């Protein structure tokens, strides 16, 4: 679409990431990021949280599988993509999604310590890592794309997350 704005969204994942497959078997994931802007209160002379802004993010392809596997509720993320207003809600067709390292430690396959990966015990750290299976998950046999989600995607609200 033309006229879209490229944006960077930084916030917390709210709820569960939903992974589905298109009719052609392409994975697609959808999740909500709650962005809470920081505002300076001149009267009090301090920073405070602004009004939470929910952004519905959509990713496709291999990124969708990675997002579904890695992201859970309340994980801080940074996402970039095309921002659009649809049905009075902000939507981000994401090109990139990553864990915000300001708040989390993230390991990738190559940097995960052997003990955490289950390749070695704490007493045997120099053991060689076994080969990984190359099997990719298959698309569901049923027409899962057409079934309604557990929680509607359009029922997005921005709760106060100050307790976390």
C-alpha positions as CSV (number, residue, x, y, z in Angstrom):
1,X,0.0,0.0,0.0
2,X,1.2,3.5,-0.7
3,X,1.2,6.2,1.9
4,X,2.2,4.0,4.8
5,X,4.5,5.3,7.4
6,X,7.6,3.3,8.5
7,X,7.8,3.3,12.3
8,X,9.7,1.8,15.2
9,X,7.6,0.6,18.1
10,X,9.1,-0.1,21.5
11,X,6.9,-1.7,24.2
12,X,5.7,-4.9,25.8
13,X,4.0,-7.8,24.3
14,X,0.4,-8.1,25.6
15,X,-1.2,-11.5,25.6
16,X,-0.3,-14.5,23.5
17,X,1.3,-14.5,20.1
18,X,-1.1,-16.2,17.6
19,X,0.5,-18.3,14.9
20,X,-1.5,-19.5,11.9
21,X,-0.8,-20.6,8.3
22,X,-2.2,-19.1,5.1
23,X,-3.9,-21.4,2.5
24,X,-0.5,-21.8,0.8
25,X,1.1,-22.8,4.1
26,X,3.0,-19.5,4.8
27,X,3.2,-18.9,8.6
28,X,1.6,-15.7,9.9
29,X,1.8,-14.4,13.5
30,X,-0.1,-11.6,15.2
31,X,0.5,-10.1,18.5
32,X,-0.2,-6.8,20.4
33,X,2.5,-4.5,21.7
34,X,1.6,-1.9,24.3
35,X,3.7,1.2,24.0
36,X,3.7,3.5,27.0
37,X,5.2,6.9,26.1
38,X,7.2,8.8,28.7
39,X,6.1,12.4,29.3
40,X,7.7,15.1,31.3
41,X,5.5,16.8,33.9
42,X,6.8,20.3,34.2
43,X,4.6,21.1,37.2
44,X,6.1,18.2,39.2
45,X,9.5,18.3,37.6
46,X,9.5,14.6,36.8
47,X,8.9,12.0,34.1
48,X,5.7,10.0,34.2
49,X,4.0,7.3,32.1
50,X,1.7,8.6,29.4
51,X,-1.5,6.9,28.0
52,X,-0.8,3.3,26.8
53,X,-1.0,2.8,23.1
54,X,-1.9,-0.7,21.7
55,X,-0.3,-1.6,18.4
56,X,-1.4,-4.8,16.6
57,X,1.7,-6.3,14.9
58,X,1.6,-8.8,12.1
59,X,4.6,-10.8,10.7
60,X,4.8,-13.5,8.0
61,X,7.2,-16.1,6.8
62,X,10.1,-17.5,8.9
63,X,9.9,-14.4,11.2
64,X,6.4,-15.5,12.2
65,X,7.7,-18.8,13.5
66,X,10.5,-17.2,15.4
67,X,8.2,-14.6,16.9
68,X,5.7,-17.3,18.0
69,X,8.5,-19.4,19.6
70,X,10.4,-16.5,21.3
71,X,7.8,-14.0,22.5
72,X,5.5,-14.3,25.4
73,X,3.3,-11.9,27.5
74,X,5.2,-8.9,29.0
75,X,8.4,-9.4,27.0
76,X,9.9,-6.0,25.9
77,X,10.3,-5.8,22.2
78,X,11.3,-3.4,19.4
79,X,9.5,-3.8,16.1
80,X,9.8,-1.9,12.8
81,X,7.5,-1.9,9.9
82,X,4.8,0.0,8.0
83,X,2.3,1.7,10.4
84,X,-1.3,2.2,9.4
85,X,-4.5,3.1,11.0
86,X,-7.2,0.5,10.3
87,X,-10.6,0.4,12.0
88,X,-9.5,3.1,14.6
89,X,-6.6,0.8,15.6
90,X,-2.8,1.1,14.9
91,X,-1.4,-1.8,12.9
92,X,2.2,-2.5,12.2
93,X,3.1,-4.8,9.3
94,X,6.5,-5.7,10.8
95,X,9.6,-6.3,8.9
96,X,11.8,-6.8,11.9
97,X,11.1,-7.8,15.6
98,X,13.6,-8.2,18.3
99,X,13.8,-8.5,22.1
100,X,14.7,-5.2,23.8
101,X,18.1,-6.0,25.4
102,X,17.6,-3.0,27.7
103,X,15.2,-5.3,29.7
104,X,16.2,-8.9,28.8
105,X,19.2,-11.2,28.0
106,X,18.7,-13.0,24.8
107,X,20.6,-16.0,23.5
108,X,20.7,-17.2,20.0
109,X,21.5,-20.8,18.9
110,X,25.2,-20.1,18.6
111,X,25.6,-18.3,21.9
112,X,23.4,-20.4,24.2
113,X,25.6,-22.0,26.9
114,X,25.8,-25.8,26.5
115,X,24.4,-26.4,29.9
116,X,21.3,-24.4,29.2
117,X,20.9,-26.0,25.8
118,X,21.0,-29.5,27.3
119,X,24.1,-30.4,25.4
120,X,26.3,-30.9,28.5
121,X,25.8,-31.2,32.3
122,X,27.5,-28.8,34.7
123,X,30.1,-31.5,35.4
124,X,30.9,-32.2,31.8
125,X,31.2,-28.8,30.0
126,X,33.6,-30.0,27.3
127,X,31.3,-32.5,25.7
128,X,30.6,-32.2,22.0
129,X,27.2,-31.0,21.0
130,X,24.9,-33.5,19.3
131,X,23.7,-32.7,15.8
132,X,20.4,-30.9,15.6
133,X,17.4,-32.4,13.7
134,X,16.6,-30.5,10.5
135,X,12.9,-31.2,10.6
136,X,10.7,-28.2,10.1
137,X,7.2,-28.1,11.6
138,X,4.5,-29.0,9.1
139,X,1.5,-26.9,8.4
140,X,-1.6,-28.1,10.2
141,X,-3.8,-30.6,8.5
142,X,-7.0,-28.8,9.3
143,X,-8.0,-25.4,7.9
144,X,-6.8,-23.7,11.1
145,X,-6.5,-20.3,9.3
146,X,-10.3,-20.2,9.0
147,X,-11.1,-21.1,12.6
148,X,-11.8,-18.3,15.0
149,X,-8.9,-17.4,17.4
150,X,-9.2,-18.2,21.1
151,X,-9.3,-14.5,21.9
152,X,-10.4,-12.0,19.2
153,X,-7.6,-10.0,17.7
154,X,-9.9,-6.9,17.6
155,X,-10.6,-7.0,21.3
156,X,-7.5,-5.1,22.2
157,X,-7.5,-2.9,25.3
158,X,-4.6,-1.2,27.0
159,X,-4.6,-2.2,30.6
160,X,-2.4,-0.5,33.1
161,X,0.9,-2.5,33.4
162,X,2.5,-0.5,36.2
163,X,2.5,-3.6,38.5
164,X,5.2,-5.3,36.5
